[in-house]
Amino acid sequence: MTIKSVLITPGTRLDRYQGTRTIPADAVMFDLEDAVPAQEKSVARRHWGSLTDATVRARTAVRINSFPSMDSLRDLVCVLSSEVTPDLVFVPKAESARCFRLLDELLDDAGVETGLVALIETPRGVASALEISTASRRLKALAFGAADYSMALGTGMEWDLMLHARWSIVNAAKACELQAIDSPSFDLQNQHMLRQDCERANKMGFTGKFAVHPKQVATINEVFRPDAEAISWAIKVVQAAEDSATSIGTLDGSMIGPPFLRRAQNILAAVSSPS
């Protein structure tokens, strides 16, 4: 499952979730956490419980509250007892591998194949990113939450101030062959900044990005999808490798070896993967 775009919808607004069926996001995240005031958590859970296999999107996700809080346990009871089984559960404020091992056991006991995404958005989470990445076979991705992370640090969210956290998350994800999802861009009126943020994240190795508004999805998908130039290069690299008698070959006068071939294969896999 390739995840380029994850559209966040508040669990209190069932109409917004249902309105996403025509939006080309790779996943829509039904939010039970940040987008839901404490006094409305039960309302959001009832909305999730009202979903059916006929009304839910083909690929759906839910963000529970920070685990193992009481709210997160109520969320899990709701999610696991409903008709709809989510493809992904996003776990916010992820800080330890132990929590994911516990979640793994709970989901095993429930008999579901739901995947997990660890939201890294605290200093302790960034410091533990690699440990978290190895915690569960269900982990599909690490995701960055710049808003909470910058608040914990007492800094702004400017790109240079968040570089260390982003590199730490991408490195941990790649070390364990997971996807990496970047933090949202919050300026809804600035499409140029959104594109710039996407391009920076893509160059760093992130494989996708959160969207906080439907109008952000198209740009995110476009930037994180390999373009024609990248696909052409990848095809040429694979062909050159097949034509070479050794593991080292040449393409347009430049040496190519196993790392280039793996990069090319990843590009072609991203193109062929369903989204």
Backbone as CSV, one residue per row, in Angstrom:
resi,resn,N_x,N_y,N_z,CA_x,CA_y,CA_z,C_x,C_y,C_z
1,MET,0.844,-1.188,0.000,0.000,0.000,0.000,0.887,1.249,0.000
2,THR,0.819,1.999,-1.081,1.569,3.246,-1.153,0.729,4.374,-0.567
3,ILE,1.319,5.160,0.332,0.588,6.257,0.973,1.276,7.570,0.626
4,LYS,0.749,8.243,-0.372,1.283,9.562,-0.716,0.548,10.652,0.049
5,SER,-0.776,10.525,0.147,-1.592,11.570,0.774,-2.528,10.967,1.809
6,VAL,-2.585,11.611,2.979,-3.494,11.206,4.055,-4.323,12.426,4.431
7,LEU,-5.602,12.399,4.099,-6.496,13.516,4.401,-7.104,13.323,5.787
8,ILE,-6.958,14.334,6.633,-7.472,14.272,8.005,-8.893,14.833,8.045
9,THR,-9.831,14.075,8.631,-11.201,14.564,8.818,-11.599,14.392,10.282
10,PRO,-12.252,15.394,10.885,-12.645,15.288,12.294,-13.767,14.278,12.488
11,GLY,-13.637,13.450,13.518,-14.648,12.437,13.776,-16.008,12.991,14.131
12,THR,-16.054,14.253,14.521,-17.337,14.877,14.853,-18.109,15.307,13.617
13,ARG,-17.444,15.306,12.453,-18.085,15.753,11.212,-18.207,14.576,10.243
14,LEU,-19.213,13.766,10.482,-19.427,12.594,9.639,-19.674,12.991,8.187
15,ASP,-20.306,14.158,7.999,-20.577,14.623,6.639,-19.283,14.867,5.864
16,ARG,-18.272,15.382,6.551,-16.992,15.625,5.876,-16.328,14.315,5.470
17,TYR,-16.386,13.340,6.364,-15.801,12.044,6.008,-16.522,11.451,4.805
18,GLN,-17.838,11.461,4.843,-18.604,10.880,3.742,-18.393,11.649,2.441
19,GLY,-18.043,12.934,2.556,-17.798,13.740,1.374,-16.448,13.504,0.729
20,THR,-15.628,12.635,1.320,-14.282,12.394,0.773,-14.247,11.273,-0.258
21,ARG,-15.368,10.663,-0.537,-15.376,9.489,-1.421,-14.883,9.811,-2.827
22,THR,-15.033,11.067,-3.236,-14.580,11.453,-4.577,-13.223,12.154,-4.560
23,ILE,-12.621,12.281,-3.387,-11.321,12.951,-3.269,-10.216,11.901,-3.398
24,PRO,-9.210,12.141,-4.255,-8.218,11.100,-4.560,-7.107,10.940,-3.526
25,ALA,-7.438,11.061,-2.245,-6.440,10.819,-1.200,-6.174,9.320,-1.109
26,ASP,-4.920,8.955,-0.861,-4.590,7.539,-0.721,-5.222,6.941,0.531
27,ALA,-5.404,7.749,1.548,-6.101,7.317,2.758,-6.787,8.526,3.374
28,VAL,-7.929,8.288,3.997,-8.613,9.334,4.758,-8.607,8.915,6.218
29,MET,-8.113,9.799,7.065,-7.960,9.493,8.480,-9.133,10.062,9.268
30,PHE,-9.944,9.181,9.816,-11.062,9.544,10.680,-10.465,9.846,12.054
31,ASP,-10.489,11.110,12.445,-9.729,11.541,13.624,-10.567,11.501,14.897
32,LEU,-10.102,10.724,15.862,-10.715,10.692,17.193,-9.892,11.473,18.209
33,GLU,-8.766,12.059,17.763,-7.848,12.710,18.711,-7.901,14.229,18.627
34,ASP,-6.892,14.841,18.007,-6.719,16.294,18.076,-7.901,17.098,17.556
35,ALA,-8.577,16.599,16.527,-9.668,17.364,15.916,-10.970,17.260,16.696
36,VAL,-10.955,16.521,17.810,-12.182,16.276,18.568,-12.033,16.794,19.998
37,PRO,-12.842,17.794,20.409,-12.797,18.269,21.796,-13.123,17.137,22.773
38,ALA,-12.595,17.241,23.980,-12.768,16.172,24.972,-14.233,15.823,25.204
39,GLN,-15.091,16.844,25.230,-16.503,16.606,25.520,-17.257,15.972,24.349
40,GLU,-16.587,15.854,23.195,-17.256,15.284,22.018,-16.636,13.963,21.568
41,LYS,-15.750,13.399,22.388,-15.114,12.132,22.011,-16.155,11.032,21.789
42,SER,-17.152,10.968,22.665,-18.162,9.914,22.536,-18.981,10.088,21.262
43,VAL,-19.207,11.333,20.856,-19.928,11.600,19.606,-19.131,11.065,18.418
44,ALA,-17.829,11.346,18.413,-16.973,10.877,17.322,-16.956,9.349,17.257
45,ARG,-16.923,8.703,18.414,-16.931,7.232,18.420,-18.250,6.694,17.866
46,ARG,-19.363,7.339,18.223,-20.658,6.904,17.686,-20.680,7.047,16.168
47,HIS,-20.073,8.119,15.680,-20.017,8.310,14.230,-19.223,7.185,13.568
48,TRP,-18.090,6.825,14.173,-17.328,5.707,13.612,-18.178,4.435,13.633
49,GLY,-18.851,4.199,14.746,-19.676,3.001,14.875,-20.823,2.942,13.886
50,SER,-21.212,4.092,13.344,-22.321,4.127,12.385,-21.878,3.796,10.965
51,LEU,-20.572,3.756,10.728,-20.076,3.449,9.388,-20.328,1.982,9.049
52,THR,-20.564,1.727,7.779,-20.753,0.360,7.302,-19.789,0.102,6.149
53,ASP,-19.629,-1.159,5.812,-18.749,-1.497,4.689,-19.240,-0.873,3.386
54,ALA,-20.538,-0.596,3.319,-21.102,-0.007,2.104,-20.842,1.494,2.017
55,THR,-20.624,2.144,3.155,-20.466,3.601,3.151,-19.023,4.052,3.331
56,VAL,-18.154,3.149,3.767,-16.782,3.540,4.056,-15.959,3.567,2.773
57,ARG,-14.894,4.349,2.785,-13.975,4.383,1.644,-13.240,3.052,1.498
58,ALA,-12.700,2.825,0.296,-11.967,1.580,0.043,-10.747,1.464,0.945
59,ARG,-10.122,2.585,1.255,-8.953,2.580,2.136,-9.186,3.595,3.244
60,THR,-9.337,3.118,4.450,-9.692,4.026,5.535,-8.737,3.862,6.712
61,ALA,-8.640,4.918,7.492,-7.736,4.929,8.645,-8.418,5.658,9.786
62,VAL,-7.962,5.387,10.983,-8.494,6.078,12.154,-7.329,6.471,13.053
63,ARG,-7.401,7.679,13.612,-6.403,8.087,14.604,-7.053,7.986,15.974
64,ILE,-6.503,7.109,16.802,-6.977,6.982,18.173,-6.276,8.026,19.036
65,ASN,-6.691,8.119,20.291,-6.001,8.995,21.230,-4.717,8.313,21.702
66,SER,-3.857,9.087,22.353,-2.536,8.568,22.721,-2.680,7.313,23.581
67,PHE,-1.958,6.285,23.196,-2.039,4.980,23.845,-0.963,4.863,24.919
68,PRO,-1.306,4.340,26.143,-2.538,3.662,26.516,-3.440,4.494,27.432
69,SER,-3.889,5.644,27.009,-4.822,6.449,27.799,-6.203,5.783,27.813
70,MET,-7.066,6.215,28.739,-8.420,5.671,28.793,-9.173,5.967,27.501
71,ASP,-8.961,7.174,26.963,-9.640,7.505,25.707,-9.213,6.566,24.583
72,SER,-7.929,6.227,24.537,-7.465,5.334,23.468,-8.069,3.942,23.617
73,LEU,-8.231,3.481,24.849,-8.839,2.168,25.070,-10.304,2.182,24.659
74,ARG,-10.999,3.280,24.961,-12.390,3.411,24.500,-12.441,3.446,22.975
75,ASP,-11.476,4.143,22.379,-11.406,4.192,20.913,-11.257,2.790,20.331
76,LEU,-10.349,2.012,20.900,-10.083,0.675,20.370,-11.285,-0.249,20.532
77,VAL,-11.963,-0.150,21.661,-13.181,-0.948,21.855,-14.199,-0.602,20.775
78,CYS,-14.358,0.694,20.519,-15.288,1.153,19.490,-14.882,0.639,18.109
79,VAL,-13.621,0.840,17.761,-13.143,0.482,16.419,-13.213,-1.025,16.187
80,LEU,-12.814,-1.799,17.183,-12.740,-3.247,17.003,-14.098,-3.931,17.111
81,SER,-15.103,-3.219,17.612,-16.443,-3.807,17.711,-17.377,-3.302,16.617
82,SER,-16.873,-2.463,15.726,-17.719,-1.903,14.670,-17.689,-2.793,13.430
83,GLU,-18.591,-2.508,12.499,-18.642,-3.288,11.256,-17.407,-3.059,10.396
84,VAL,-16.887,-1.838,10.439,-15.765,-1.459,9.586,-14.435,-1.716,10.297
85,THR,-13.563,-2.445,9.649,-12.202,-2.637,10.153,-11.275,-1.707,9.385
86,PRO,-10.609,-0.773,10.057,-9.744,0.165,9.333,-8.510,-0.524,8.768
87,ASP,-8.031,0.010,7.655,-6.778,-0.488,7.098,-5.602,-0.095,7.980
88,LEU,-5.697,1.105,8.577,-4.597,1.646,9.373,-5.123,2.290,10.642
89,VAL,-4.389,2.119,11.727,-4.621,2.869,12.966,-3.406,3.761,13.195
90,PHE,-3.646,5.068,13.235,-2.583,6.027,13.530,-2.507,6.209,15.044
91,VAL,-1.301,6.073,15.576,-1.085,6.146,17.024,-0.305,7.421,17.333
92,PRO,-0.952,8.432,17.939,-0.285,9.714,18.178,0.648,9.678,19.378
93,LYS,1.525,10.687,19.430,2.450,10.849,20.561,3.227,9.564,20.841
94,ALA,3.602,8.847,19.794,4.327,7.580,19.965,5.689,7.847,20.597
95,GLU,5.980,7.121,21.681,7.236,7.348,22.396,7.976,6.072,22.771
96,SER,7.313,4.918,22.696,7.999,3.696,23.119,7.563,2.499,22.294
97,ALA,8.490,1.570,22.130,8.191,0.337,21.404,7.188,-0.517,22.169
98,ARG,7.222,-0.431,23.490,6.352,-1.264,24.325,4.883,-1.057,23.976
99,CYS,4.485,0.192,23.745,3.087,0.481,23.410,2.672,-0.239,22.132
100,PHE,3.580,-0.313,21.165,3.236,-0.962,19.903,3.209,-2.478,20.032
101,ARG,4.021,-3.010,20.921,3.937,-4.449,21.168,2.600,-4.796,21.823
102,LEU,2.133,-3.935,22.727,0.826,-4.148,23.352,-0.298,-4.038,22.325
103,LEU,-0.211,-3.026,21.467,-1.222,-2.871,20.417,-1.223,-4.075,19.484
104,ASP,-0.049,-4.566,19.173,0.081,-5.751,18.328,-0.694,-6.920,18.931
105,GLU,-0.519,-7.134,20.224,-1.208,-8.230,20.906,-2.721,-8.025,20.885
106,LEU,-3.165,-6.792,21.134,-4.603,-6.504,21.133,-5.218,-6.779,19.763
107,LEU,-4.536,-6.354,18.719,-5.062,-6.557,17.369,-4.998,-8.026,16.964
108,ASP,-3.960,-8.728,17.421,-3.887,-10.176,17.178,-5.075,-10.878,17.828
109,ASP,-5.357,-10.515,19.079,-6.475,-11.126,19.802,-7.806,-10.840,19.118
110,ALA,-7.892,-9.663,18.481,-9.129,-9.290,17.788,-9.248,-9.972,16.427
111,GLY,-8.150,-10.563,15.961,-8.179,-11.283,14.697,-8.259,-10.402,13.466
112,VAL,-7.688,-9.194,13.550,-7.710,-8.280,12.399,-6.289,-8.057,11.890
113,GLU,-6.189,-7.682,10.622,-4.880,-7.447,10.004,-4.596,-5.956,9.829
114,THR,-5.192,-5.144,10.653,-5.009,-3.695,10.582,-3.545,-3.313,10.779
115,GLY,-3.063,-2.398,9.936,-1.706,-1.890,10.078,-1.640,-0.732,11.053
116,LEU,-0.433,-0.397,11.473,-0.215,0.697,12.421,0.701,1.751,11.812
117,VAL,0.449,2.996,12.176,1.338,4.103,11.823,1.691,4.836,13.103
118,ALA,2.978,5.008,13.360,3.445,5.709,14.562,3.609,7.189,14.251
119,LEU,2.867,8.012,14.970,2.991,9.464,14.833,4.056,9.956,15.804
120,ILE,5.159,10.431,15.262,6.272,10.921,16.069,6.117,12.429,16.199
121,GLU,5.819,12.892,17.413,5.537,14.321,17.581,5.961,14.870,18.942
122,THR,6.900,14.173,19.597,7.460,14.650,20.858,8.972,14.427,20.837
123,PRO,9.725,15.154,21.676,11.171,14.916,21.741,11.514,13.468,22.080
124,ARG,10.784,12.872,23.012,11.050,11.472,23.361,10.745,10.552,22.174
125,GLY,9.711,10.880,21.430,9.382,10.081,20.256,10.469,10.137,19.201
126,VAL,10.995,11.340,18.945,12.082,11.481,17.971,13.300,10.682,18.427
127,ALA,13.610,10.764,19.724,14.766,10.040,20.259,14.577,8.522,20.180
128,SER,13.325,8.067,20.149,13.038,6.624,20.154,12.564,6.115,18.799
129,ALA,12.714,6.917,17.754,12.124,6.571,16.452,12.587,5.215,15.933
130,LEU,13.870,4.922,16.036,14.372,3.649,15.516,13.840,2.474,16.329
131,GLU,13.812,2.627,17.644,13.277,1.565,18.507,11.811,1.298,18.173
132,ILE,11.042,2.358,17.988,9.626,2.215,17.649,9.467,1.489,16.316
133,SER,10.339,1.801,15.364,10.239,1.223,14.016,10.340,-0.294,14.010
134,THR,11.002,-0.851,15.008,11.214,-2.301,15.052,10.207,-3.015,15.948
135,ALA,9.217,-2.288,16.476,8.387,-2.823,17.551,7.316,-3.806,17.090
136,SER,6.814,-3.651,15.868,5.665,-4.454,15.457,5.714,-4.755,13.968
137,ARG,5.322,-5.969,13.617,5.232,-6.340,12.204,4.125,-5.555,11.509
138,ARG,3.219,-4.975,12.296,2.095,-4.237,11.726,2.465,-2.819,11.293
139,LEU,3.605,-2.333,11.755,3.976,-0.957,11.418,4.196,-0.810,9.915
140,LYS,3.498,0.156,9.350,3.613,0.445,7.920,4.363,1.739,7.657
141,ALA,4.339,2.655,8.620,4.954,3.967,8.384,5.221,4.670,9.702
142,LEU,6.179,5.603,9.650,6.347,6.613,10.688,5.824,7.922,10.113
143,ALA,5.205,8.732,10.956,4.686,10.025,10.508,5.151,11.107,11.464
144,PHE,5.376,12.290,10.926,5.885,13.410,11.719,4.765,14.390,12.024
145,GLY,4.705,14.821,13.290,3.762,15.855,13.702,4.520,17.079,14.177
146,ALA,4.715,18.042,13.279,5.552,19.206,13.594,4.909,20.143,14.606
147,ALA,3.580,20.237,14.617,2.918,21.192,15.511,3.173,20.842,16.975
148,ASP,2.890,19.599,17.345,3.118,19.187,18.734,4.602,19.178,19.074
149,TYR,5.428,18.764,18.116,6.866,18.705,18.375,7.436,20.096,18.626
150,SER,7.063,21.065,17.810,7.580,22.423,17.996,7.074,23.023,19.300
151,MET,5.833,22.702,19.673,5.300,23.191,20.943,6.097,22.616,22.114
152,ALA,6.441,21.329,22.023,7.221,20.698,23.093,8.610,21.309,23.206
153,LEU,9.182,21.695,22.066,10.511,22.315,22.077,10.460,23.787,22.463
154,GLY,9.296,24.402,22.261,9.195,25.842,22.486,9.769,26.648,21.341
155,THR,9.656,26.108,20.107,10.179,26.786,18.920,9.067,26.963,17.895
156,GLY,9.410,27.608,16.792,8.499,27.689,15.667,8.589,26.432,14.822
157,MET,7.786,26.396,13.751,7.775,25.230,12.868,8.547,25.473,11.579
158,GLU,9.401,26.524,11.561,10.176,26.785,10.351,10.962,25.539,9.944
159,TRP,11.136,25.400,8.637,11.721,24.172,8.089,13.075,23.840,8.713
160,ASP,13.950,24.842,8.838,15.292,24.557,9.358,15.251,24.112,10.813
161,LEU,14.271,24.587,11.580,14.171,24.195,12.985,13.682,22.750,13.150
162,MET,13.017,22.227,12.144,12.456,20.872,12.209,13.305,19.839,11.462
163,LEU,14.449,20.266,10.933,15.259,19.366,10.106,15.735,18.128,10.863
164,HIS,16.228,18.320,12.084,16.761,17.174,12.830,15.679,16.119,13.036
165,ALA,14.493,16.558,13.431,13.407,15.603,13.662,13.042,14.877,12.374
166,ARG,12.946,15.628,11.292,12.583,15.002,10.011,13.633,13.967,9.592
167,TRP,14.913,14.337,9.685,15.961,13.382,9.312,15.907,12.141,10.199
168,SER,15.678,12.335,11.485,15.626,11.194,12.415,14.499,10.240,12.042
169,ILE,13.353,10.804,11.684,12.187,9.984,11.345,12.391,9.260,10.021
170,VAL,12.880,9.977,9.013,13.132,9.343,7.714,14.170,8.237,7.853
171,ASN,15.242,8.506,8.583,16.300,7.508,8.739,15.774,6.252,9.429
172,ALA,14.995,6.430,10.498,14.443,5.277,11.210,13.486,4.492,10.318
173,ALA,12.662,5.206,9.565,11.712,4.536,8.673,12.438,3.734,7.600
174,LYS,13.423,4.351,6.965,14.140,3.667,5.888,14.949,2.487,6.417
175,ALA,15.466,2.618,7.642,16.243,1.524,8.229,15.397,0.267,8.389
176,CYS,14.093,0.457,8.552,13.191,-0.679,8.772,12.231,-0.892,7.606
177,GLU,12.533,-0.266,6.469,11.743,-0.417,5.248,10.286,-0.018,5.461
178,LEU,10.092,1.082,6.173,8.763,1.648,6.379,8.598,2.898,5.527
179,GLN,7.365,3.291,5.310,7.103,4.564,4.660,7.248,5.688,5.682
180,ALA,7.403,6.914,5.180,7.563,8.085,6.049,6.616,9.177,5.566
181,ILE,5.754,9.639,6.463,4.723,10.624,6.117,5.041,11.936,6.814
182,ASP,5.093,13.011,6.040,5.479,14.308,6.587,4.293,15.025,7.222
183,SER,4.619,15.951,8.105,3.648,16.781,8.811,2.830,17.619,7.830
184,PRO,1.623,18.026,8.212,0.815,18.861,7.315,1.422,20.245,7.111
185,SER,1.009,20.880,6.018,1.242,22.311,5.808,-0.061,23.013,6.188
186,PHE,0.016,23.937,7.131,-1.202,24.473,7.736,-1.745,25.733,7.064
187,ASP,-0.957,26.370,6.197,-1.430,27.568,5.502,-2.288,27.135,4.313
188,LEU,-3.595,27.180,4.487,-4.503,26.652,3.472,-4.566,27.508,2.220
189,GLN,-4.131,28.762,2.317,-4.226,29.671,1.179,-2.960,29.696,0.330
190,ASN,-1.901,29.073,0.810,-0.607,29.197,0.138,-0.230,27.883,-0.558
191,GLN,-0.700,27.720,-1.790,-0.404,26.505,-2.545,1.075,26.424,-2.939
192,HIS,1.699,27.588,-3.127,3.127,27.603,-3.455,3.945,27.031,-2.302
193,MET,3.607,27.431,-1.076,4.325,26.907,0.091,4.068,25.410,0.251
194,LEU,2.836,24.984,0.004,2.520,23.556,0.083,3.397,22.762,-0.877
195,ARG,3.478,23.223,-2.113,4.300,22.528,-3.100,5.769,22.509,-2.674
196,GLN,6.249,23.645,-2.175,7.640,23.732,-1.719,7.888,22.763,-0.567
197,ASP,6.956,22.708,0.386,7.093,21.777,1.510,7.111,20.330,1.020
198,CYS,6.224,20.019,0.070,6.175,18.658,-0.478,7.483,18.301,-1.174
199,GLU,8.001,19.223,-1.966,9.240,18.954,-2.705,10.414,18.750,-1.758
200,ARG,10.479,19.565,-0.709,11.555,19.392,0.275,11.452,18.030,0.950
201,ALA,10.243,17.688,1.394,10.047,16.416,2.088,10.350,15.238,1.168
202,ASN,9.923,15.338,-0.067,10.167,14.274,-1.036,11.662,14.060,-1.249
203,LYS,12.410,15.147,-1.373,13.859,15.046,-1.568,14.553,14.452,-0.345
204,MET,13.972,14.656,0.845,14.557,14.097,2.060,14.314,12.598,2.187
205,GLY,13.330,12.085,1.454,13.023,10.665,1.544,11.642,10.353,2.075
206,PHE,10.871,11.389,2.449,9.483,11.133,2.838,8.728,10.592,1.631
207,THR,7.787,9.707,1.894,7.019,9.083,0.817,5.623,9.663,0.678
208,GLY,5.218,10.515,1.617,3.893,11.106,1.557,3.741,12.224,2.562
209,LYS,2.513,12.767,2.638,2.281,13.930,3.492,0.810,13.973,3.902
210,PHE,0.567,14.495,5.095,-0.796,14.735,5.548,-1.400,15.919,4.801
211,ALA,-2.702,15.863,4.587,-3.467,16.997,4.071,-4.510,17.373,5.115
212,VAL,-4.634,18.671,5.389,-5.646,19.130,6.340,-6.845,19.730,5.618
213,HIS,-6.800,19.743,4.287,-7.926,20.233,3.484,-7.916,19.472,2.160
214,PRO,-9.104,19.156,1.635,-9.154,18.415,0.367,-8.387,19.074,-0.773
215,LYS,-8.315,20.409,-0.787,-7.655,21.077,-1.910,-6.136,20.880,-1.901
216,GLN,-5.590,20.328,-0.822,-4.154,20.051,-0.772,-3.787,18.702,-1.396
217,VAL,-4.764,17.833,-1.559,-4.489,16.446,-1.939,-3.844,16.330,-3.314
218,ALA,-4.359,17.062,-4.297,-3.843,16.933,-5.666,-2.364,17.293,-5.743
219,THR,-1.973,18.382,-5.075,-0.565,18.794,-5.088,0.315,17.747,-4.410
220,ILE,-0.135,17.238,-3.280,0.636,16.213,-2.567,0.824,14.981,-3.448
221,ASN,-0.257,14.507,-4.054,-0.154,13.335,-4.929,0.803,13.577,-6.091
222,GLU,0.710,14.763,-6.668,1.553,15.081,-7.827,3.033,15.066,-7.471
223,VAL,3.384,15.696,-6.352,4.799,15.811,-5.989,5.377,14.465,-5.562
224,PHE,4.612,13.679,-4.838,5.149,12.418,-4.317,5.032,11.257,-5.308
225,ARG,4.379,11.491,-6.438,4.337,10.483,-7.492,5.548,10.684,-8.404
226,PRO,6.311,9.635,-8.709,7.467,9.795,-9.601,7.050,10.422,-10.931
227,ASP,7.814,11.425,-11.380,7.467,12.087,-12.633,8.062,11.331,-13.823
228,ALA,7.754,11.813,-15.027,8.173,11.114,-16.247,9.689,10.999,-16.345
229,GLU,10.389,12.055,-15.920,11.855,12.035,-15.982,12.433,10.963,-15.065
230,ALA,11.879,10.869,-13.842,12.365,9.864,-12.889,12.070,8.453,-13.385
231,ILE,10.890,8.265,-13.962,10.522,6.940,-14.475,11.429,6.541,-15.633
232,SER,11.683,7.495,-16.528,12.571,7.225,-17.665,13.966,6.841,-17.190
233,TRP,14.482,7.577,-16.205,15.807,7.264,-15.647,15.810,5.869,-15.044
234,ALA,14.760,5.540,-14.291,14.701,4.238,-13.627,14.691,3.099,-14.641
235,ILE,13.926,3.261,-15.702,13.872,2.226,-16.738,15.245,2.027,-17.374
236,LYS,15.928,3.136,-17.646,17.265,3.054,-18.255,18.263,2.379,-17.315
237,VAL,18.176,2.688,-16.019,19.095,2.079,-15.051,18.872,0.571,-14.985
238,VAL,17.616,0.156,-14.910,17.316,-1.279,-14.856,17.818,-1.973,-16.119
239,GLN,17.600,-1.347,-17.269,18.059,-1.938,-18.527,19.582,-2.027,-18.575
240,ALA,20.256,-0.946,-18.130,21.722,-0.946,-18.119,22.261,-2.025,-17.192
241,ALA,21.600,-2.219,-16.056,22.035,-3.252,-15.111,21.864,-4.643,-15.712
242,GLU,20.764,-4.839,-16.433,20.526,-6.141,-17.057,21.532,-6.419,-18.174
243,ASP,21.962,-5.345,-18.846,22.908,-5.503,-19.957,24.349,-5.665,-19.491
244,SER,24.620,-5.284,-18.226,25.990,-5.331,-17.722,26.359,-6.740,-17.273
245,ALA,27.586,-7.126,-17.548,28.065,-8.452,-17.137,28.446,-8.481,-15.663
246,THR,28.579,-7.304,-15.047,28.938,-7.215,-13.626,27.897,-6.367,-12.906
247,SER,28.106,-6.167,-11.612,27.163,-5.358,-10.832,27.358,-3.867,-11.055
248,ILE,28.397,-3.494,-11.761,28.684,-2.094,-12.070,28.505,-1.869,-13.567
249,GLY,27.737,-0.848,-13.918,27.535,-0.526,-15.316,27.664,0.962,-15.540
250,THR,27.341,1.408,-16.744,27.381,2.837,-17.054,26.085,3.249,-17.725
251,LEU,25.725,4.508,-17.506,24.547,5.092,-18.142,24.854,6.543,-18.465
252,ASP,24.807,6.878,-19.725,25.090,8.249,-20.174,26.429,8.749,-19.634
253,GLY,27.420,7.870,-19.599,28.751,8.256,-19.161,28.972,8.243,-17.670
254,SER,27.941,7.895,-16.895,28.073,7.849,-15.435,28.024,6.411,-14.945
255,MET,28.813,6.127,-13.913,28.828,4.796,-13.334,27.555,4.558,-12.538
256,ILE,26.990,3.377,-12.670,25.845,2.977,-11.850,26.149,1.625,-11.225
257,GLY,25.738,1.469,-9.978,25.956,0.228,-9.256,24.704,-0.169,-8.502
258,PRO,24.822,-1.116,-7.585,23.665,-1.629,-6.853,22.790,-0.560,-6.187
259,PRO,23.359,0.500,-5.552,22.481,1.508,-4.943,21.580,2.203,-5.962
260,PHE,22.114,2.467,-7.161,21.331,3.108,-8.209,20.213,2.173,-8.687
261,LEU,20.544,0.896,-8.792,19.549,-0.078,-9.220,18.421,-0.183,-8.203
262,ARG,18.760,-0.207,-6.917,17.716,-0.286,-5.887,16.821,0.945,-5.936
263,ARG,17.439,2.124,-6.134,16.655,3.351,-6.250,15.712,3.271,-7.448
264,ALA,16.215,2.793,-8.576,15.391,2.665,-9.779,14.242,1.685,-9.554
265,GLN,14.534,0.577,-8.908,13.493,-0.415,-8.636,12.425,0.149,-7.704
266,ASN,12.836,0.956,-6.730,11.872,1.582,-5.823,10.957,2.547,-6.570
267,ILE,11.527,3.308,-7.500,10.723,4.243,-8.293,9.679,3.488,-9.108
268,LEU,10.103,2.427,-9.772,9.176,1.662,-10.603,8.133,0.942,-9.755
269,ALA,8.519,0.519,-8.555,7.553,-0.117,-7.651,6.500,0.884,-7.201
270,ALA,6.925,2.132,-6.951,5.983,3.176,-6.534,4.986,3.487,-7.638
271,VAL,5.445,3.408,-8.884,4.558,3.677,-10.019,3.527,2.563,-10.176
272,SER,3.957,1.323,-9.986,3.071,0.179,-10.216,2.191,-0.144,-9.025
273,SER,2.543,0.391,-7.836,1.775,0.095,-6.626,0.418,0.766,-6.686
274,PRO,-0.676,0.086,-6.261,-1.992,0.714,-6.241,-2.019,1.849,-5.248
275,SER,-2.745,2.930,-5.567,-2.846,4.077,-4.664,-4.276,4.476,-4.480
